[in-house]
């Protein structure tokens, strides 16, 4: 009888170790894959160079964060949108009930540069990519909840060539 209990304990210990290793591997592998996908599909969908710093995603807790997300201007010489840190927390269980529940959304040090040359804005090329495209016909979630939104130290710049105009709004905070 004691031999049978011993093998059962060994099996349970092995099982726990295997589950733990799988969980750690998933956490380690998901973030680099997500970083690659953000760069690849971000550039594909916007038609612009997209760069990211570190990306962290925990598929078990529903938390994700990106440090240093940059979407460049069409000519690639400067930042169109730059975010110091973007983090989000989503309730995964509520997704099973067709509800998107964003527990927290935080954006630190966002910067956006909007410019207009004659009648064209610097984001007109992105708008053209989505113009006329119909969204995939899928049933939308029943509910969307967004709680605890924070925007820290934002900056918006607007420039225009005719007449020469430059406006900057700095230190934008929202909670």
Secondary structure, 3 states (H helix, E strand, C coil): CHHHHHHHHHHHHHHHHHHHHHHHHHHHHHHHHHHHHHHHHHHHHHCCCEEECCEEEECCCCEEEEEEEEEECCCCCCEEEEEEEEEEEECHHHHCCCEEEEEEEEEEEEEEEEEEECCEECCHHHHHHHCCCCCCCCCCCCEEEECCEEEEEEEEEEEECCCCEEEEEEEEEEC
